[in-house]
């Protein structure tokens, strides 16, 4: 089953005093249910721009974006209002960033609880589910710790738990291991691969590190705004 599909996406930016800068060129891209995709490419190749479009954080100049068969973007405009898009992101998509963006004054438990609390307004059940997720990720003894009291690897595991709070169909991860050492980076990718297999959550991960592409089900390469298959066999089938 196709979870998300992009058709002929173009994106450019106009920089004052300079010509229009074309970022994405005719992107055609799909994500299947329970699929883990790595998008590799150099800095500035358009990877983050693609994630922002797929996550409805930015809009393309032209093309179409479909989620579970329904149009999100068509005829140069979103089919949902801004309020509806915010609700869609909260309930259908999880986000993980290089800089984890945890709330510094909130504990690990409170950070992970936030998406469900925003969606439902009910804190006790949100905290109960957050506790379950954190224990599942080996952080059961770190529930009441602030982000500053956690290691980099622990902070990113908290960020992934937060992304999974509302059982999203799709998780978009932008350089999630960029601030981690090689050991914690590998553990993080293994965690995401396991979640993909066991929960059937789809992942799209952008990175400049080609080493981790072998842990995904599919590898795509972004260069000069064009997306192509990497053309290698990977470990997840």
Secondary structure by P-SEA (a helix, b strand, c coil): cccbbbcbbbbbbbccccccccccccccccccccbbbbbbbcccccaaaaaaaaaccccccbbbbbcccccccccccccccaaaaaaaaaccbbbbcccccccccccaaaaaaccccccccccaaaaaaaaaaaaaaccccccccccccccaaaaaaaaaaaaacccccbbbbccccccccaaaaaaaaaaaaaaaaaccbbbbbbcccccccccccbbbbbcccbbbbcccccccc
